[in-house]
C-alpha cells in the first residue's frame, strides 16, 4: 500500500510505502477435510436432535444404502419386547445418544467389532436393530447396512458374514479419499466416552 503525505518542514510530498501483511491461506482442519470428503462421496451426515446446548461428540455418516434401508425396510422391523419403542424410534434414540456422547459405550452390550476382527467392521445395537459400519477416525462412524434382530438371532456368525463382506466391499470404494478403517477391537480404539 502506498500513501502520499505532505512533509510539514519542506512542504514537499513524500511517498511512504507501508508494507501490508500477506494474506495467509486458510488451512482446513483434519475434521473439515474428512467432512468434505464424506460429503463429496455422497455420504449423508446424521443430523441429531440437540437437547439444550448439547454439543456433537461423535459423528455418524450414512451411505446411500443405509439411508434407503432406513426409509423403506426399517418400517418392517418388529419389536421383540412390547415395553421397547418401535424400531424407528430405537434407531433415532441410539444415533442421538451416540452423537451426543452421553451414553457410555461398552463392547458387547452396545457395540462390538465383528469377526473376523481384521476387517474392522463394527456393529452398533439397539434392542431390535443391528447397525453395521466402520470407523474412519476415533468417534467418527460410517454406517452402511442394518438388519432386524430377528434375521440374525439364530444364524450365528454365518448370519453376520454377508453384512461384514458388504461393509468391506463398500469401504473399498471410498478409499481414498477416506482413510482406511481404524484397527482395534476395544471400545477405546474407536470411541471416547464423554466424562461430563
Secondary structure by P-SEA (a helix, b strand, c coil): cbbbbbcccccbbbbbbbbccccccccccaaaaaaaaaaaaccccccccccccccccbbbbbcaaaaaaaacccccccccccccccaaaaaaaaaaaaaacccccccccccccccccccbbbbbbcccbbbbbccccccbbbbccccccccccccccccaaaaaaaaaaaaaaacccccccccccccccccccccc
